[in-house]
């Protein structure tokens, strides 16, 4: 059996809802974000993970906890979100009012991380996953941009190609392999079917995993 890498973006925050760039600002989940995180629990139920890693930021750690993996998780600093520098807290519209041609996956962020820098962080995460002794499945709780870079580097794509991998809050994605370890692929991307389940249904036997 070839290992699978499950990627989970954290639940909704005030700034993810408003479209503000949220890098190292330690925002909490909104009440809706907590509900999203709770819906991850039945979606991941019954799946065995040899290792669980989470970003050190509160929104990812809380999502991990509410999804039922708080005790198993290990904090991995490299899973922190992109450092947005001077553009922290700003929306894309606000940034482009000042810089009309701004493209984050080309330009990076002033006083923050360049595209190449976060790409290197993502590469280190990917190397950690591939060099682990265990061949079992792994679960990551992280952030929208960071997980996009992980996906790009998993496939051996340039860091700038992370732009094509959009992610919604509390979504589930899966990286894996085709025939062997030399053929990395995406098995599932940006799945949110579990979010359609109402919280009061979570204890129902019919609330089966979606992946």
Secondary structure, 3 states (H helix, E strand, C coil): CCCCEEEEECCCEHHHHHCECCCCCCCCECHHHHHHHHHHHHHHCCCCCCEEEECCCHHHHHHHHHCCCCCCCEECHHHCCCCCHHHCCCEHHHHHHHCCCCCHHHHCCCCCCCHHHHHHHHHHHHHHHHHCCCCCCEEEEECHHHHHHHHHHHCCCCHHHHHHCCCCCCCEEEEEECCCCCCEEEEEEEECHHHHCCHHHCCCCCCCCCC
